[in-house]
Structures are given as C-alpha cells and as structure tokens.
Amino acid sequence: MRKIKIKTYLMVAVILVPVVTSVFISGCIYNPKIDPANFVSPIDNPYYPLIPGTTFFYNGSVNNHTETNKLIVTHQQKMIIGVNTTVIWDRVYDENNSLIEETYDWYAQDKNGDVWYFGEDSKEYENGVVVSTKGSWEAGKHGAKPGIIMKAHPKIGESWWQEYALGVAMDTIKMVSLNESVTVPYGVCNNCRKTADWTPLQPHFLENKYYYPGVGIVLSVMIKGGVERMELVNVTTEKIQG
C-alpha cells in the first residue's frame, strides 16, 4: 500500500528543521533495542497478520485517479540486523493497469506481539521504466532504525515511529480509537483500530487507517494534503494440499 513519501526535490535547508525536531517522540530519543532472540514466527498479531501465502487486494483513488493495490505475503525471508524478516511484495497499478510502484517490505514480530518494520526496497515506474527509488531504506544501514507498524496492546493517544531513516522515511502513527466500524467492499468491519498517520518530512499530509482484527488494514483515507482513499476488496490464502 502506498506510503507517505518525501518529494524528490527537497532541499537540505528545507528538511533540516523537521529532521532535527522529529528525533523526539514523547521527549525521548529514538533508539530501539533489537534482540534477534526476541523475535518469533509467524507474524500473527490480529491487527496486522502476515501469514505467507496471503494476498490482499485493494481498490481506490488517488487525486481522482483510480488505483489498485496487490499485496502478497511471500514465503521469502530477509535477514536484517540479525532478525529474520518476512518479505511482502506490494504492487500498485494505475487505471490503465500499468505498474506504477513496486515495493518489497520487511516485517518481523516480537514475543510481545508487536509487528516491526525493518525497511523497504521501493521503485516507482513510468512507462515501464524505474524513475525513482525514493523512500527506500533498511534498518542498520546509514543510521536507519526499525519502527513498529502495529503494537499488540496500544493505548488511545499513544504515538510511535513506524519507520526511522532520517530525511528518507519517517512515518509516525498515533492510536486514535480502538473500536471503530467501517464498511468497505470486503464487508462490514467492526472493532477496528483507527490511527492517524503522518511524517515530519511532509507535515501537510495526514492519513487515517483502519485495522480490522484478523485481517489488518481495510481502509486508508487521506484527510489532509490530498484526495486519497483505498479500500480492501478481497483476501485470498493458499490452498493446503492433502
């Protein structure tokens, strides 16, 4: 699924202030302690389950242009700073069914049930040609640190980093509600968690996401900085032979 990303042509002087001031959330310097022995498999947090063989299908619009999103939880793994992460293959297509973005995301879950985000290899396309890799980062390289995509037991009003690569990828999340209901093509989704997502690199953007237990993200709506809405249409799983 598309993430908030910085523009290609940001000047250093423009991003300097937000980068410096965004080192802190709740007054603390961000320096997560990652112990590979503290991570488990599979990723089964009910609000962000990533079971290999699962495919998520989303439809929606971005600035009045139709887009579709296909997200596959692969059986591949990638070792990052000693942690075995699960590889997610995420592709976005425009209204002409042309690939416009392709991303490999890397996730892992700790023993507490928190789902960590270790980075992404992202490419944007025009006419079948890669035109940008902005937003790509990997924990442990160039000072980048993993963030938490979804906690097991968040509290309303709690905020945390989802990704942390200075000047490149600095998405932040705040838990707004633990009991929302939304209706999308996938169905009626009750008991959803609602978040507010933003990045200090582009403070004029604000997005709400809704996480449905047993599924994950079912709805994403840009409420500031653009017109964007993506809805979950379907979820499929691999058939077990035998």
Phi, psi and omega in degrees: 000140180304142177244160175291124181231152180288154179291156184295326191251040176288132176277149181303319182296331182285321185270351186301312184294309179298327179295315181294315184285340184271005177294341186249136165230127184057032174078009184245141173290136183277113179208074184295142177266115183253114176249110181308330181290347182269002182254144186231171177224145004273181174275102186234020170307123186300338180265359174204057181285135179229079181268123181309137182097354178272138177234132179251136179241126180236145171234152177177199181219147177231114183051047175071016175245131182291137176223151172236151186225126178240121185238118183247128172275107185277172174269003181279153176229155178224128179278122179228124184041044174087357182254132176280111182258154176271136183266127178251129180258112188242121181233138179241134181238148179273186184293345177262010181064028176265136179294126180242343177205139178222129184222139169251115181256153184233119184233155173207155182243137178270175185294339178282345182101000177286136178261120183262149179247119186256002176135183182204149171249103190245138178226136174253142186240148168223122181055039177079005183245136177292124181246348181199147172237020182300146181090352178286140179196162178214128180304135180095350179245134177056034176081003181289145181230146179291151175239180180250120178287315179210127177278157178286321185225068181285159176248148178300131181092350180285139179235151176199164177283134172266332176208150186214091173226106189308125177076000184238305183213112186218048180292139182234147182231146173230132179280117185264319183207153178247005185210070178251157176235133177222156176239124179228172179307331178296329180147188176275126186241109180258166178059037179278149167271136179247131179237159170247125185243138178203173175223136177294345178284337175219074187295348180278359176257139175214133186227141172256137174234149181238125183249121184260130182300134181089351184231306187114218183290126177245341181208136176227126184227124174281122183250354178206131175097356180177178178242105184210134177211124177235132184236143176286131181256318185201158174225130177237155177230156178293143176280134179273124181283148175109000000 
